[in-house]
Amino acid sequence: MSTNDREPDWILVSEFAGIRVRVDRAANGPRLEIEDLKSGIKAYFDPLQLESLVWARWDDLRQLVDPARDRRWSDGKLDADSTDTYE
């Protein structure tokens, strides 16, 4: 797929978060690249990981979506031990 044929990015924004989503085909198989627009942190999710989200119960995800439990809602700065890409 050439640069001109690249699939479009999607940008989703709410009052709580803003992300860019795109399909990454550079790995062994297609995966989603999700970038936090505030910090620039990127994470990659393969189809198995995404399917697991579909099957997850709300209690499984509660801590992930609670802004009070995460550094992203404090000062927006990353810890020294942090990385800017999660795979």
C-alpha positions as CSV (number, residue, x, y, z in Angstrom):
1,M,0.0,0.0,0.0
2,S,1.6,3.3,-1.0
3,T,1.4,6.5,1.0
4,N,-1.4,7.8,-1.3
5,D,-3.4,4.6,-0.6
6,R,-3.0,4.7,3.2
7,E,-6.2,4.3,5.1
8,P,-7.5,7.5,6.7
9,D,-6.8,8.3,10.4
10,W,-9.8,8.7,12.7
11,I,-9.8,11.4,15.4
12,L,-12.2,11.0,18.3
13,V,-12.5,13.7,20.9
14,S,-14.7,14.1,23.9
15,E,-14.6,16.3,26.9
16,F,-12.4,13.7,28.6
17,A,-10.0,12.5,25.9
18,G,-8.8,12.9,22.4
19,I,-7.3,10.0,20.3
20,R,-6.1,9.3,16.8
21,V,-6.7,5.8,15.5
22,R,-5.2,4.2,12.4
23,V,-4.6,0.8,11.0
24,D,-0.9,-0.2,11.2
25,R,0.1,-2.7,8.6
26,A,3.8,-2.6,9.3
27,A,3.8,-5.5,11.8
28,N,3.2,-9.2,11.0
29,G,-0.5,-8.5,10.7
30,P,-2.9,-5.6,10.9
31,R,-3.3,-3.9,14.2
32,L,-4.7,-0.6,15.5
33,E,-2.4,2.2,16.5
34,I,-4.1,4.4,19.1
35,E,-2.4,7.7,20.0
36,D,-3.3,10.0,22.9
37,L,-3.5,13.4,21.4
38,K,-2.5,15.1,24.7
39,S,0.6,13.2,25.4
40,G,1.6,11.6,22.1
41,I,1.7,8.2,23.7
42,K,0.9,5.4,21.3
43,A,-0.4,1.9,21.9
44,Y,-0.9,-1.0,19.4
45,F,-3.7,-3.6,19.6
46,D,-3.9,-6.7,17.5
47,P,-7.2,-8.4,16.7
48,L,-7.0,-10.8,19.7
49,Q,-6.5,-7.9,22.1
50,L,-9.4,-6.0,20.6
51,E,-11.7,-9.0,20.8
52,S,-10.8,-9.3,24.4
53,L,-12.2,-5.8,24.9
54,V,-15.4,-6.8,23.3
55,W,-15.8,-9.7,25.8
56,A,-14.6,-7.8,28.8
57,R,-17.1,-7.0,31.6
58,W,-17.4,-3.4,32.8
59,D,-15.7,-4.4,36.1
60,D,-12.7,-5.6,34.1
61,L,-12.3,-2.1,32.6
62,R,-13.4,0.1,35.5
63,Q,-9.9,1.0,36.7
64,L,-8.7,1.8,33.1
65,V,-11.4,4.4,32.6
66,D,-11.4,6.0,36.0
67,P,-9.6,9.3,35.5
68,A,-9.0,9.7,39.3
69,R,-6.8,6.6,39.3
70,D,-4.4,7.6,36.5
71,R,-1.5,10.1,36.1
72,R,-3.0,11.3,32.8
73,W,-5.4,13.5,34.8
74,S,-2.8,14.9,37.2
75,D,-0.3,17.2,35.5
76,G,-0.2,15.4,32.2
77,K,3.5,14.7,32.6
78,L,4.9,11.2,32.3
79,D,7.1,9.5,34.9
80,A,10.8,9.0,34.3
81,D,10.1,5.3,34.0
82,S,7.4,5.7,31.3
83,T,7.7,5.0,27.7
84,D,5.9,6.8,24.9
85,T,4.9,3.6,23.1
86,Y,3.1,0.6,24.4
87,E,3.0,-2.6,22.4
